[in-house]
Amino acid sequence: MEQETRERWNQVVARLEKQFGQKPDLNAILFLIGIRELGALPEKNFSKEEKVNLMHIAVCKLLSYSGFYTLQGVDQDGWPLWEKAIPLPNIGIFEQETMLRQHVVEYFERENLLD
């Protein structure tokens, strides 16, 4: 990861740590992005399946920046529906995490969530 992106990633983590009182990992950040993209909190806690779906929403949103997914609309419950636009590259886990971190930084910048 480039030095500038690494610094911006650390800013994202620091901002969320300040807001929530603990340092988030990538999965926690994906969960938060998923909730934000859903746009609503349920009256009850999310089920395990819903938590996985929220993380999927976040990954699709992030990878849409590189053209891998496109938003098709929302389902009857208001959940975003994403469709794979182009095949994902065959890369290792480290490269996958690096790509997601870069897109998380881009998300926070696009959404004006960084100071």
LINZI-V708329 format. One record per backbone hydrogen bond with DSSP energy under -1.0 kcal/mol. CO is the residue of the C=O (numbers start at 1). NH is the residue of the N-H. If there is no record, write none. Layout:
co: <CO:CO>
nh: <NH:NH>
//
This chain:
co: <2:3:4:5:6:7:8:9:10:11:12:13:14:15:16:17:25:26:27:28:29:30:31:32:33:34:35:47:48:49:50:51:52:53:54:55:56:57:58:59:60:62:63:64:68:68:70:73:75:79:81:83:89:92:93:94:95:96:97:98:99:100:101:102:103:104:105:106:107:108:109>
nh: <6:7:8:9:10:11:12:13:14:15:16:17:18:19:20:21:29:30:31:32:33:34:35:36:37:38:39:51:52:53:54:55:56:57:58:59:60:61:62:63:64:65:68:67:85:86:83:81:78:75:72:70:91:96:97:98:99:100:101:102:103:104:105:106:107:108:109:110:111:113:112>
//
